[in-house]
Amino acid sequence: MARLCLNIDPLCGFRERVHAGSSDIASLGVIAEIGGADDLVYTLRPDLPAVQEKEILLIREMVRIPLNLRVPFVDEALKTAVGFSCETVTLVPGKQPGATPSGGLDVLGLGSRMERLIQDIRARGMAVCLLVDANIHQVKSAAKAGADGVELIFTGTDPAKNARDRADQMENLASTALAASKMNLRVLIGRGVHYQNAAALAAMNGVTEIVAGRAVFIRALYTGLESAVRDMVALVH
């Protein structure tokens, strides 16, 4: 059984676009917990330190399920992140070199700097995951660097691609997930997750967590957040 990690970033982005500064993200986290979500995923932004500090503290106070804090690999965000107490820190590319064309961390290129950072975060009692491409070399580098897990980027099964290409993409994702699990890594799959593919992704050998957000919040417009989360949980569990 995989866990459902609800990514609340799409809602935060919508709040900013409509200038709804008073939106209560923590209360929505409570509703997601009631709906059966296993974890919350929240991205730390270096440009909103004061706002996000209050929000994260409120989430920690109100929501009992674990928090997976996504942290850009930039100095300002990393300094802020180590001050929070959360169950998992997922390192993601920032606005600087260190990312692959697909948007994952280039763990191969970051080398010893990544190893030192992982050691520092783990010493504070938090697990560390890395957002990486579904590439065996990046996964091996993540394991070598001492990460606890990897979040594999899934770009979605694009309908414009032919059936063979879509099948190849799923096969590569499945084989990479299995290889990562054999390295004793937690395996998360994120991006491109929706109600039509969540069950298949969660059923892949080695996958421990599914990260979903946008699809859940779109459905929530029609059914309410608790119901939308329950529907995704039923597929993932």
Secondary structure as GFF3:
##gff-version 3
##sequence-region A 1 237
A	DSSP	beta_strand	3	7	.	.	.	ID=ss1
A	DSSP	alpha_helix	9	17	.	.	.	ID=ss2
A	DSSP	alpha_helix	25	35	.	.	.	ID=ss3
A	DSSP	beta_strand	39	43	.	.	.	ID=ss4
A	DSSP	alpha_helix	49	62	.	.	.	ID=ss5
A	DSSP	beta_strand	67	72	.	.	.	ID=ss6
A	DSSP	alpha_helix	75	81	.	.	.	ID=ss7
A	DSSP	beta_strand	88	92	.	.	.	ID=ss8
A	DSSP	alpha_helix	107	123	.	.	.	ID=ss9
A	DSSP	beta_strand	127	132	.	.	.	ID=ss10
A	DSSP	alpha_helix	136	145	.	.	.	ID=ss11
A	DSSP	beta_strand	149	153	.	.	.	ID=ss12
A	DSSP	alpha_helix	163	182	.	.	.	ID=ss13
A	DSSP	beta_strand	186	190	.	.	.	ID=ss14
A	DSSP	alpha_helix	198	202	.	.	.	ID=ss15
A	DSSP	beta_strand	209	212	.	.	.	ID=ss16
A	DSSP	alpha_helix	214	223	.	.	.	ID=ss17
A	DSSP	alpha_helix	225	236	.	.	.	ID=ss18
###
